[in-house]
């Protein structure tokens, strides 16, 4: 919180160049998943820099959570757009993703080129159960924040059963949860007034550039012509890129199919990356067979160790697919992987920018209207059940690597339990947990191989 003398004075206006410097820095330090990224932006933009007030920040966040896509990246895009128009949003959202993409391309290359080396294999052996614990911890963390009454617990349980037993599609689960939330908001409003878990008591850190009662900027006001223009440009950017891939490589080529598949995935990422990963698994592993289940888990582990949205794991999927398919020939596997990673990232994040740039004015027009938060509360409760299903999926593949008929991996289970204990009991950060578990896996593999 700012000192009293400075807290009473509004900050100086921020230029686009100054904002560019901050968004670039954020792209390299945004570790900790969506919760950590949202906390970093709150600390920087609300408490210290005071670019936006807490009420406006939480209002934007609640509605970013309603959209498919990574809410932290969309929140950065939203704030950048609100402050500096379209280019401000493109810069903020783009720099939130670009560092992570470049880092993941490098890590994916190391993984594929040197993954069979005992040292690398040992580290990955320890990281896999850690990822299982992290996903379970994510379900606990969101559930503890959102599931405040029996109705929300029931929605979470129904969502888990719907996806675990009935294999219901994600859109149907999300729409059903939103409908239940809307009905609950009318029938029992006190049970659905949590606002998606982000409706905490508001604090005032001093005058902000975009304060509670700052009039909506001209560019952020709703207009039909502007909405149509953004939609048309978005369709051109999407259809043009997909059309070029189809014309150059054909509809059945892996790059074209990646563009189409990850467009659909981008429209299903309600509740963040953990909620959509089972869908990506079904398509990338089971249908297209671009990578194996074990590689999918390894990709999530790499995604957890890099800055940026966790959904960036799709870039790993693209790189592995491009490498494995040898799209540019057997001598150009790295270039093929990098090209596929860029294609996947483009089609995954393009809808997020369009949702903010097209829907932002509608969001601003609802500022101060709390009735819109009840469907969000229902969706967030359902996401808890979906994430719990993902944890069960990972646990099966990590602890029973050869299926239930095979042996139970007690060492992996012990590492996973230790990781969960570190997260729950000692509140150790995700990166530190992954590092410790990777070291434990390395030591075990070396001992098992008789190297020490």
C-alpha positions, 0 to 999 in steps of 0.5 A, spaced: 500 500 500 502 506 498 505 511 503 499 516 505 502 522 502 503 519 495 496 515 496 492 521 495 495 524 489 493 520 482 499 517 478 501 521 472 498 518 465 502 512 462 504 512 455 503 506 451 511 506 451 511 505 458 506 500 458 509 496 453 515 496 458 511 493 464 507 488 459 514 485 457 516 485 464 510 481 466 511 476 460 517 474 463 515 473 471 508 471 470 509 464 474 504 461 478 498 459 474 492 464 473 492 465 480 499 467 481 498 472 475 492 475 477 495 476 484 502 479 480 497 484 476 493 486 482 499 488 486 502 492 480 497 495 477 492 496 483 496 497 489 503 500 487 502 503 480 494 505 481 493 504 473 486 501 475 482 501 481 480 494 485 473 495 483 474 496 476 480 490 476 475 485 479 469 487 475 474 486 469 476 479 472 469 476 473 467 477 466 474 475 463 472 468 467 466 468 463 469 467 457 473 461 454 480 462 454 486 464 459 483 469 464 489 472 466 492 473 459 485 476 457 485 481 463 492 483 461 489 484 454 482 488 457 486 493 462 491 494 456 485 496 451 482 500 456 488 504 457 491 505 450 485 502 445 486 496 441 494 497 440 494 497 448 490 490 448 494 487 443 501 489 446 499 487 453 496 480 451 501 478 446 507 480 450 503 475 456 504 470 451 510 471 447 516 469 452 512 463 454 512 461 447 519 462 445 521 458 452 517 452 451 519 451 444 526 451 447 524 446 452 520 442 447 526 441 443 531 439 449 525 434 451 525 431 444 532 431 442 535 429 449 529 426 453 532 419 453 538 421 457 538 418 464 538 425 467 533 428 463 528 422 464 530 421 471 527 429 472 521 427 468 520 421 472 519 426 479 516 431 475 510 427 473 507 426 480 508 433 482 504 435 476 498 430 479 499 433 485 499 440 483 492 439 479 489 436 485 491 442 489 488 447 484 481 443 485 482 444 492 484 451 492 478 453 487 474 449 491 476 452 498 474 459 495 468 458 491 464 452 494 461 456 500 455 452 500 451 445 499 448 448 492 455 450 489 458 443 492 452 439 488 454 443 482 461 441 482 459 434 484 454 433 478 460 436 473 465 431 476 460 425 475 458 428 468 465 428 465 467 422 469 462 417 468 458 420 462 463 423 458 459 429 457 462 435 452 465 441 456 460 446 452 454 442 455 457 442 462 459 449 462 452 452 459 448 447 464 452 450 470 451 457 468 443 456 467 443 453 474 447 459 477 442 464 473 436 460 476 440 460 483 441 467 483 434 468 482 431 463 487 437 463 492 441 470 491 445 469 497 448 462 495 450 465 488 453 472 490 460 469 491 462 472 484 466 467 481 471 467 488 473 474 486 468 478 490 472 479 496 472 486 500 474 491 496 480 496 498 482 503 496 489 504 495 488 511 493 486 515 486 487 511 480 488 512 473 481 508 471 478 509 478 471 507 481 467 513 478 472 514 472 467 515 466 468 510 460 473 512 455 470 513 448 473 507 445 470 503 450 463 505 449 459 500 445 457 501 438 454 496 433 459 499 427 465 498 432 462 491 434 461 489 426 468 492 424 472 488 430 468 481 428 469 482 421 477 483 422 477 477 426 474 473 421 479 475 416 485 474 421 482 467 422 479 465 416 485 468 412 490 464 416 486 457 415 485 458 408 492 459 407 494 453 410 489 449 407 491 452 400 498 450 401 498 444 405 491 441 404 485 440 409 488 433 411 495 436 413 497 436 420 498 444 420 491 445 417 488 440 422 491 443 428 489 450 426 482 447 426 482 443 432 485 448 436 480 454 434 475 449 437 479 448 443 480 455 444 472 456 444 472 451 450 477 453 455 471 455 460 475 455 467 482 456 464 487 450 462 485 445 467 478 445 464 480 444 457 486 439 457 482 433 457 479 435 451 486 437 448 488 430 450 482 427 447 483 430 440 491 430 440 492 424 443 486 419 442 484 422 435 490 425 431 495 421 435 500 427 435 503 425 441 502 420 447 499 420 454 506 420 457 508 426 453 502 430 454 503 429 462 510 431 460 508 437 456 504 440 462 510 439 467 514 444 462 508 448 462 508 449 469 515 451 469 514 457 464 511 464 465 505 465 461 498 462 461 498 454 463 494 453 456 501 454 453 502 447 454 498 447 447 504 450 444 508 443 446 503 439 443 504 443 437 511 442 437 511 435 438 506 434 433 510 438 428 517 434 430 513 427 430 510 428 423 516 431 420 512 436 416 518 439 413 522 433 412 526 429 416 532 434 416 528 440 419 524 437 425 526 443 429 523 448 424 517 444 423 516 443 430 517 451 431 512 452 425 507 448 428 507 451 435 506 458 432 500 455 428 497 452 434 499 458 439 496 463 433 489 459 433 489 458 440 489 465 442 486 469 437 479 468 439 481 471 446 483 477 443 477 478 439 472 476 445 476 482 449 476 487 443 469 486 441 466 484 448 469 489 452 464 495 451 459 490 453 463 489 459 464 496 461 456 497 460 455 492 465 459 495 471 456 496 477 450 490 475 451 484 480 446 480 477 451 478 472 455 474 477 451 468 479 452 464 472 459 465 473 459 462 480 455 456 477 461 455 472 466 456 477 463 451 481 463 446 475 470 447 474 472 444 480 469 438 478 472 438 472 479 439 474 478 434 479 477 429 473 483 431 470 487 430 477 484 423 477 486 422 469 493 424 471 493 419 477 491 413 473 497 414 468 502 416 473 501 411 478 499 405 474 503 406 468 501 400 465 494 400 466 490 397 473 492 390 471 500 393 471 504 394 477 502 400 482 508 405 482 509 406 489 515 411 488 511 416 484 505 415 489 510 417 494 513 423 490 506 425 489 504 425 496 510 429 498 508 434 493 501 435 495 504 436 502 508 441 500 503 445 497 497 444 502 501 444 509 507 448 507 505 453 502 511 452 498 511 455 491 509 451 484 516 452 481 520 449 488 515 443 488 517 441 481 524 442 482 524 438 488 520 432 485 525 433 479 531 432 483 528 426 487 526 423 481 533 424 478 536 421 485 531 415 484 533 413 477 540 414 478 540 409 484 535 404 480 540 404 475 546 403 479 549 409 477 551 411 485 
